[in-house]
Amino acid sequence: AAKAPRAARAAAPAYAQARRLLRPVASALGWRGAAIVTYFGAAWLFMSRTQGWSLLESLYYGVVTLTTVGYGDYTAKTRLGKLFATAYITFGITLIASIVVGAVANTINNAQEKLADDLLKERLGEQEEEDAAAKRSRREITSAGLLALNIVCGALFMAVSEGYCGGATCWAHPLVDGLYWSVVTATTVGYGDLDLS
C-alpha cells in the first residue's frame, strides 16, 4: 500500500480537530442552516432565471420577503413567478416561525408541558391525559385548516372581484393573482404590487 503524502498526513489531525470543534455548531444549525441556504438559493436560482435578477437582487428579495417587510420594489411579474412567490412566502414564514419563534416557544412550552403533565398526573388518570393531548392536536389542525380556508376564500374572492371585472385594471391571471395576493396579505408581507379597483 502506498503511503499518504506528508502534507495529507500532517493535515489529518488538524481536519479532525476542526471537525470536532464544528460538530456542535453543525448539529445546532442542522436542518435550520440547510433550510436557510435552500431558501436563499431558491430565490437566486428561480428569480435570476425567470425575472432576470442578479444574485444580490435575489438575496435582497429573499430578506425582504422573509422579514415580511415587503417593500414592493422587487416583486414577481410573471404567472410562474407569482406561483413561486406564493410557495416561497409560505415556506419562508414557516421557516422563521420554526426557527426563531420555535426556539423561544420550545423552551417555554417544555416548562409549561412539564408543569401541566405533573398537574394532570396528580388530578387525572392516564386516559384523560391522552384526551388532553388529542384536544391540543385537534386545536392545531383546526388552526391550520382555518388559515388555509382564509387564504383560499380570499384568493377566490379577489379573483372574482378583481380579476374578472373586464376593465383595463383587471388582473392578467385572476386565480394565480388572487392566490398570490391572499398569501402576501395573510402573511403580512404586503408587496403592494397588485392594484385593487
N, C-alpha and C positions, 0 to 999 in steps of 0.2 A: 504494500500500500504506500502511496506517495504521501510524504508529509505535507501539511499545510504550510503555505508561505509564512515566513516570520512575522510579517505585518498582520496577517489574519490571526495568528496565534496570540499576538500581543493585544489585538483589538477585542478578542473574545471576552476577557474579563470586564473590560470597560462597557461592552454592549450588555453583558449580563447585569452589571451594576445599574446601568441606566434603565434597563427593563424592569429591574426590581424596584427602583425608585419611582418609575412612572406607573407601575401597576395600580396603585391606589387611585391615582388621578384617572386612569383609563376606566377603572371599574366604577368610579363615581360618575364620570360622564357617560360611559356606556352607550346605551341606546339614545340618550339625550343628545350627546355630541354628534352621533351619526345622523340623528333626525335633523339637527340644525344644519349640518353640512348638506344633507339631502335637500332641505328646504331652500337654502340659498342657491345650491347647484341647480335645482329645478327651475328657479326663476331665471337664472342666467341661460341655461340650455334652451328653455322654451321661448322666453321673451326675445332673446337675441335672434332666434330663427324666425319667429312669427311677427314680431313687432319691429325688428331691426335695431334693438337697443344694444348698447355696449355693456361690458361686464359691470362697470361702475353704475350705469343706469339701472341695470337689472338688480344689483345689490341694493341700491337706493330704494327701488320699488319694493323689494323684499322687506327692508327695515320699516318703511312707511306703512306697509300692509301689516306686518307682524305687530307693530306697536299700536295699530288701529288709529293712526293719525290721519291717513288718507287725504293728503293734500290735494290730489286730483291732477297734479301736473304730469304724472305718468300713469296712464290707465290703458287697459286693453281696448283696442279699437275693432278687432275682428270678432266674428261669432266664436271661432275656436279659442281666441284669446280670452273672451268673456267666460266661456265654459271652463277653461283652465283657471282663470282667476277665482271662479266660484269654488272649485275644489281647493285651490291654493289658499284662499282665505280660511276656509273651513279647517284645513289641515294646520295652518299656522296658528289659528286661535286655539285649537285643541292642543297643539304643541306647547304654547305658552301656558295654557291652563294646567297642563300636566306637569310642566317643569317648575315654573315659578310659584304659582298658586299651590300646586300639589306638594311642593316641599314644605311650605308652611302649614298647609292644611293637614298633611300626613302627621306631622308632629302633634298638632292639636287634636286631630282625630284619634290618634292612638291613645292619648291620655284620656279623652272622653270615652272611647270604647272600653278601655280597661275599667274605668270607673263604672260605666253603665253595666258592663258584664258582671262586675263584682256585686253591684246592687241587684241585678236580675237574678243572679245565682242565689242570693240571700232571700229574695222575695218570691221568685217564680221557679217553677220546675223546668226541666230541660225542654219540654215541648213548647212552653211559652217563650223560651229564649229563641228557639228556632223560628217561631212565628214572628217575633220582633225583627229578626234578620230578613225574613221573607218580605215583611212590610217595608223595610228600608229599600230592598231591591225593587219592589213594585213602584215605590216613590221615585227612584232614579229612572226607571224605564218610562214612567209616566211623564217625567220632566223632559226627557229626550224626545219622546213622542210629541209632546205639545210644542216643543221648539221646531221640530220638523214640520208639523202641521201648520204652524205660524208661517214658516218660510214658504211652504207650498201654496198656502192660501194667498199670501202676499204676492207671490210670483204670478199666480193665476189672475188675481185682481188687477195687478199692474199690467199684465199682458193684454187684458181685455180693455182696461180703461186708457192705457197709453199707446198700446201697440196697434190696435185695430180701429183707430179713430178716423183714418182716411185723410188726415191733414198733412201738411208739409212737415210738422214737427214730430210725426209718429215714428216709433222705433222701427228700425230695419228688420230685426229678428225678435218679434214680440215675446215668444216663450223663453228664449235664451236671455234676452234683456231683462225680462221680468224676474227670472230666477237669479240672475246676476244682481239686479237691484235689490231683491229681497235679502240675499245673503249679505251684501255690502251694508245694508241698513240694519239687519238684525245683529250683526257682529260689531256695529258702530264704527266700521272702517270709513264709510261715508266719503267716497271719492268725489261725488258731485258731478260726475261726467255724463250722466243721463238727464236730459232736460225733461221736466214734467209740464204737461199742459194744464 
